[in-house]
Amino acid sequence: MGAGGSGMIVDLLRHGEPVGGRRYRGQTDDPLSDKGWKQMWTAVAGQQPWQVIVTSTLSRCREFAWALGESAAIPVCDDARFREISFGAWEGLTAAEVCADDPDRLNNYLNDPVNHAPPDAEPLADFYSRVVDGWEALLREHDGKQVLIVAHAGVIRAVTAHILGMPGENLYRLQVANAAISRIRMDAGRHPVLQWCNGHI
């Protein structure tokens, strides 16, 4: 499950509201809305203890991460492994549009994302594997530091599931709100500890 140095802290911040509101956008590269920018600045207001910021390469994460890094003089690294899962044929659709001809389609996916994935979607196992690869690399490269990851709900679910030993198919049992922060602490000789999830500093 990975191990960081004594006292290593990783905060995971989900992006704020994107332009176009709630949709299954996955890797569709919509930027943050004005509301989304406000949500992100509010989330980090008065609390900028990080020594490095690592961000998804999608603009709804990356643009804020680099703005925060510049304003707080914190180095920023892009990592494409922290991009959201691709929803394939559902990219850009609202929940109502996904369920337009099958009211059970979305619940079937959320309950069993392996066997009810959208057409042409990134396989859940592949997504989980690339996020965990990014996580393990982050622990090696930034051992002992306080790190902020700016990413997506799916990525934060995958990291949380990984450190808790949950199977990937249970990802959607975790809720992650826009601009919410989860914190993971690593101490030498111990498994990672989820200090809080889907909250605020």
KOLLUMSE-474458 format. One record per residue (C-alpha): z negated, y negated, x; residue number from 1. Coordinates in nm, 4 decimals, always signed. Layout:
+----------+----------+----------+--------+
|       up |    north |     east | rodren |
+----------+----------+----------+--------+
|        Z |        Y |        X |    NUM |
...
+----------+----------+----------+--------+
END
This chain:
+----------+----------+----------+--------+
|       up |    north |     east | rodren |
+----------+----------+----------+--------+
|  +0.0000 |  +0.0000 |  +0.0000 |      1 |
|  -0.0003 |  -0.2271 |  +0.2984 |      2 |
|  -0.2822 |  -0.4014 |  +0.4776 |      3 |
|  -0.3154 |  -0.7546 |  +0.6051 |      4 |
|  -0.5572 |  -0.9000 |  +0.8492 |      5 |
|  -0.9144 |  -0.9876 |  +0.7623 |      6 |
|  -0.9267 |  -1.2547 |  +0.4941 |      7 |
|  -0.5501 |  -1.2742 |  +0.4398 |      8 |
|  -0.4754 |  -1.4310 |  +0.1011 |      9 |
|  -0.1430 |  -1.4259 |  -0.0819 |     10 |
|  -0.0926 |  -1.6381 |  -0.3928 |     11 |
|  +0.2007 |  -1.5541 |  -0.6182 |     12 |
|  +0.3325 |  -1.8444 |  -0.8262 |     13 |
|  +0.5851 |  -1.7879 |  -1.1023 |     14 |
|  +0.8484 |  -2.0553 |  -1.1528 |     15 |
|  +0.8172 |  -2.3011 |  -1.4424 |     16 |
|  +1.0442 |  -2.3255 |  -1.7442 |     17 |
|  +1.4145 |  -2.3213 |  -1.6508 |     18 |
|  +1.6902 |  -2.5193 |  -1.8175 |     19 |
|  +1.7872 |  -2.3297 |  -2.1337 |     20 |
|  +1.4361 |  -2.2079 |  -2.2180 |     21 |
|  +1.3343 |  -1.8454 |  -2.2651 |     22 |
|  +1.6169 |  -1.6054 |  -2.1829 |     23 |
|  +1.6741 |  -1.2819 |  -1.9961 |     24 |
|  +1.8285 |  -1.4751 |  -1.7077 |     25 |
|  +1.7357 |  -1.2367 |  -1.4250 |     26 |
|  +1.9649 |  -1.3474 |  -1.1432 |     27 |
|  +2.1446 |  -1.6153 |  -1.3443 |     28 |
|  +2.0718 |  -1.9200 |  -1.1312 |     29 |
|  +1.9441 |  -2.1777 |  -1.3808 |     30 |
|  +1.7390 |  -2.4622 |  -1.2266 |     31 |
|  +1.4005 |  -2.5807 |  -1.3476 |     32 |
|  +1.3901 |  -2.8093 |  -1.6494 |     33 |
|  +1.1967 |  -3.1372 |  -1.6348 |     34 |
|  +0.9131 |  -2.9520 |  -1.8079 |     35 |
|  +0.9363 |  -2.6750 |  -1.5503 |     36 |
|  +0.9009 |  -2.9197 |  -1.2610 |     37 |
|  +0.5929 |  -3.0722 |  -1.4245 |     38 |
|  +0.4431 |  -2.7264 |  -1.4766 |     39 |
|  +0.4897 |  -2.6415 |  -1.1094 |     40 |
|  +0.3404 |  -2.9618 |  -0.9709 |     41 |
|  +0.0476 |  -2.9261 |  -1.2109 |     42 |
|  -0.0091 |  -2.5685 |  -1.0915 |     43 |
|  -0.0576 |  -2.6778 |  -0.7286 |     44 |
|  -0.2156 |  -3.0197 |  -0.7886 |     45 |
|  -0.5004 |  -3.0834 |  -0.5449 |     46 |
|  -0.4737 |  -2.7291 |  -0.4046 |     47 |
|  -0.2321 |  -2.6830 |  -0.1158 |     48 |
|  -0.4195 |  -2.4556 |  +0.1293 |     49 |
|  -0.1192 |  -2.2453 |  +0.2328 |     50 |
|  +0.0029 |  -2.2031 |  +0.5872 |     51 |
|  +0.3462 |  -2.0768 |  +0.4842 |     52 |
|  +0.5527 |  -2.0615 |  +0.1649 |     53 |
|  +0.7919 |  -1.7725 |  +0.0975 |     54 |
|  +1.0378 |  -1.8140 |  -0.1885 |     55 |
|  +1.2997 |  -1.6353 |  -0.3911 |     56 |
|  +1.6456 |  -1.7688 |  -0.3152 |     57 |
|  +1.7124 |  -1.8500 |  -0.6830 |     58 |
|  +1.7013 |  -2.2241 |  -0.7496 |     59 |
|  +1.4260 |  -2.2164 |  -1.0146 |     60 |
|  +1.1921 |  -2.1030 |  -0.7363 |     61 |
|  +1.3555 |  -2.2282 |  -0.4178 |     62 |
|  +1.3987 |  -2.5943 |  -0.5100 |     63 |
|  +1.0297 |  -2.6351 |  -0.5898 |     64 |
|  +0.9158 |  -2.4311 |  -0.2895 |     65 |
|  +1.1104 |  -2.6521 |  -0.0503 |     66 |
|  +0.9935 |  -2.9702 |  -0.2268 |     67 |
|  +0.6323 |  -2.8542 |  -0.1980 |     68 |
|  +0.6808 |  -2.7564 |  +0.1640 |     69 |
|  +0.8214 |  -3.0981 |  +0.2468 |     70 |
|  +0.5500 |  -3.2900 |  +0.0614 |     71 |
|  +0.2642 |  -3.0858 |  +0.2116 |     72 |
|  +0.4166 |  -3.0209 |  +0.5567 |     73 |
|  +0.4119 |  -2.6426 |  +0.5022 |     74 |
|  +0.6896 |  -2.4266 |  +0.6533 |     75 |
|  +0.9098 |  -2.2486 |  +0.3978 |     76 |
|  +1.0981 |  -1.9179 |  +0.4291 |     77 |
|  +1.3660 |  -1.7867 |  +0.1917 |     78 |
|  +1.3575 |  -1.4159 |  +0.1078 |     79 |
|  +1.6239 |  -1.2700 |  -0.1227 |     80 |
|  +1.4095 |  -0.9583 |  -0.1720 |     81 |
|  +1.1921 |  -1.1693 |  -0.4037 |     82 |
|  +1.4790 |  -1.2442 |  -0.6458 |     83 |
|  +1.4289 |  -1.1369 |  -1.0073 |     84 |
|  +1.5675 |  -0.8064 |  -1.1342 |     85 |
|  +1.9227 |  -0.8282 |  -1.2666 |     86 |
|  +1.9406 |  -0.7693 |  -1.6425 |     87 |
|  +2.3082 |  -0.6773 |  -1.6345 |     88 |
|  +2.4703 |  -0.7256 |  -1.9749 |     89 |
|  +2.1605 |  -0.9078 |  -2.1012 |     90 |
|  +2.1877 |  -1.1881 |  -1.8448 |     91 |
|  +2.1562 |  -1.5232 |  -2.0215 |     92 |
|  +2.0686 |  -1.3778 |  -2.3628 |     93 |
|  +1.7681 |  -1.4651 |  -2.5760 |     94 |
|  +1.5466 |  -1.1904 |  -2.7159 |     95 |
|  +1.7035 |  -1.2473 |  -3.0584 |     96 |
|  +2.0520 |  -1.2024 |  -2.9127 |     97 |
|  +1.9498 |  -0.8829 |  -2.7317 |     98 |
|  +1.8206 |  -0.7398 |  -3.0623 |     99 |
|  +2.0984 |  -0.8738 |  -3.2837 |    100 |
|  +2.2365 |  -0.5294 |  -3.3718 |    101 |
|  +1.9294 |  -0.3182 |  -3.2878 |    102 |
|  +1.5821 |  -0.4563 |  -3.3654 |    103 |
|  +1.4167 |  -0.1873 |  -3.1488 |    104 |
|  +1.6271 |  -0.2466 |  -2.8367 |    105 |
|  +1.3928 |  -0.4855 |  -2.6602 |    106 |
|  +1.0720 |  -0.2950 |  -2.7374 |    107 |
|  +1.2393 |  +0.0258 |  -2.6209 |    108 |
|  +1.3160 |  -0.1417 |  -2.2892 |    109 |
|  +0.9721 |  -0.2953 |  -2.2440 |    110 |
|  +0.8038 |  +0.0378 |  -2.3241 |    111 |
|  +1.0396 |  +0.2457 |  -2.1097 |    112 |
|  +1.2504 |  +0.0302 |  -1.8734 |    113 |
|  +1.3786 |  +0.3343 |  -1.6852 |    114 |
|  +1.5489 |  +0.5070 |  -1.9784 |    115 |
|  +1.6344 |  +0.1989 |  -2.1864 |    116 |
|  +1.7651 |  -0.0396 |  -1.9221 |    117 |
|  +2.0381 |  -0.2907 |  -2.0145 |    118 |
|  +2.3962 |  -0.1885 |  -1.9310 |    119 |
|  +2.4854 |  -0.2660 |  -1.5686 |    120 |
|  +2.1275 |  -0.3735 |  -1.4892 |    121 |
|  +1.9727 |  -0.3281 |  -1.1477 |    122 |
|  +1.7903 |  +0.0080 |  -1.1553 |    123 |
|  +1.4150 |  -0.0427 |  -1.1814 |    124 |
|  +1.3475 |  +0.1841 |  -0.8833 |    125 |
|  +1.5852 |  -0.0203 |  -0.6654 |    126 |
|  +1.4224 |  -0.3471 |  -0.7747 |    127 |
|  +1.0723 |  -0.2137 |  -0.7137 |    128 |
|  +1.1722 |  -0.0842 |  -0.3704 |    129 |
|  +1.3257 |  -0.4120 |  -0.2518 |    130 |
|  +1.0268 |  -0.6164 |  -0.3697 |    131 |
|  +0.7851 |  -0.3803 |  -0.1934 |    132 |
|  +1.0011 |  -0.4024 |  +0.1214 |    133 |
|  +0.9706 |  -0.7816 |  +0.1037 |    134 |
|  +0.5961 |  -0.7588 |  +0.0467 |    135 |
|  +0.5353 |  -0.5259 |  +0.3405 |    136 |
|  +0.7484 |  -0.7472 |  +0.5666 |    137 |
|  +0.5516 |  -1.0534 |  +0.4558 |    138 |
|  +0.2230 |  -0.8856 |  +0.5453 |    139 |
|  +0.3537 |  -0.8012 |  +0.8927 |    140 |
|  +0.5110 |  -1.1402 |  +0.9619 |    141 |
|  +0.2300 |  -1.3579 |  +0.8276 |    142 |
|  -0.0727 |  -1.1411 |  +0.8991 |    143 |
|  -0.4000 |  -1.3305 |  +0.8626 |    144 |
|  -0.2476 |  -1.6396 |  +0.6999 |    145 |
|  -0.2858 |  -1.7877 |  +0.3535 |    146 |
|  +0.0591 |  -1.7497 |  +0.1982 |    147 |
|  +0.2231 |  -1.8736 |  -0.1204 |    148 |
|  +0.5073 |  -1.6711 |  -0.2737 |    149 |
|  +0.7168 |  -1.8624 |  -0.5292 |    150 |
|  +0.8958 |  -1.6020 |  -0.7368 |    151 |
|  +0.9591 |  -1.4498 |  -1.0782 |    152 |
|  +0.7625 |  -1.2611 |  -1.3402 |    153 |
|  +0.9248 |  -0.9309 |  -1.2460 |    154 |
|  +0.8524 |  -0.9795 |  -0.8764 |    155 |
|  +0.4883 |  -1.0679 |  -0.9406 |    156 |
|  +0.4567 |  -0.7643 |  -1.1695 |    157 |
|  +0.6073 |  -0.5406 |  -0.9008 |    158 |
|  +0.3767 |  -0.6656 |  -0.6243 |    159 |
|  +0.0731 |  -0.6373 |  -0.8510 |    160 |
|  +0.1691 |  -0.2876 |  -0.9620 |    161 |
|  +0.2241 |  -0.1846 |  -0.6006 |    162 |
|  -0.1152 |  -0.2995 |  -0.4730 |    163 |
|  -0.2894 |  -0.1417 |  -0.7754 |    164 |
|  -0.1022 |  +0.1882 |  -0.7397 |    165 |
|  +0.0675 |  +0.1558 |  -1.0802 |    166 |
|  +0.4010 |  +0.3288 |  -1.1431 |    167 |
|  +0.6957 |  +0.0934 |  -1.1661 |    168 |
|  +0.7744 |  +0.1930 |  -1.5237 |    169 |
|  +0.4513 |  +0.0217 |  -1.6323 |    170 |
|  +0.5559 |  -0.3244 |  -1.5067 |    171 |
|  +0.5859 |  -0.4740 |  -1.8528 |    172 |
|  +0.2206 |  -0.4007 |  -1.9270 |    173 |
|  +0.1494 |  -0.7050 |  -1.7095 |    174 |
|  +0.2014 |  -1.0529 |  -1.8525 |    175 |
|  +0.2953 |  -1.3413 |  -1.6235 |    176 |
|  +0.3255 |  -1.6929 |  -1.7671 |    177 |
|  +0.5396 |  -1.9781 |  -1.6371 |    178 |
|  +0.3721 |  -2.1562 |  -1.3429 |    179 |
|  +0.0798 |  -1.9091 |  -1.3428 |    180 |
|  -0.0756 |  -1.7945 |  -1.0161 |    181 |
|  -0.2067 |  -1.4543 |  -0.9138 |    182 |
|  -0.4112 |  -1.4025 |  -0.5968 |    183 |
|  -0.4305 |  -1.0975 |  -0.3708 |    184 |
|  -0.6759 |  -1.0709 |  -0.0822 |    185 |
|  -0.6459 |  -0.8366 |  +0.2125 |    186 |
|  -0.9363 |  -0.7467 |  +0.4395 |    187 |
|  -0.9158 |  -0.5102 |  +0.7350 |    188 |
|  -0.9982 |  -0.1518 |  +0.6439 |    189 |
|  -0.9688 |  -0.2072 |  +0.2662 |    190 |
|  -0.6983 |  -0.1761 |  +0.0064 |    191 |
|  -0.5661 |  -0.5100 |  -0.1207 |    192 |
|  -0.7778 |  -0.6645 |  -0.3975 |    193 |
|  -0.6371 |  -0.8508 |  -0.6992 |    194 |
|  -0.8768 |  -1.1454 |  -0.7247 |    195 |
|  -0.7123 |  -1.2845 |  -1.0360 |    196 |
|  -0.3878 |  -1.2506 |  -1.2299 |    197 |
|  -0.1830 |  -1.4890 |  -1.4443 |    198 |
|  -0.4219 |  -1.7813 |  -1.4003 |    199 |
|  -0.4607 |  -2.1051 |  -1.2076 |    200 |
|  -0.6271 |  -2.2090 |  -0.8832 |    201 |
+----------+----------+----------+--------+
END
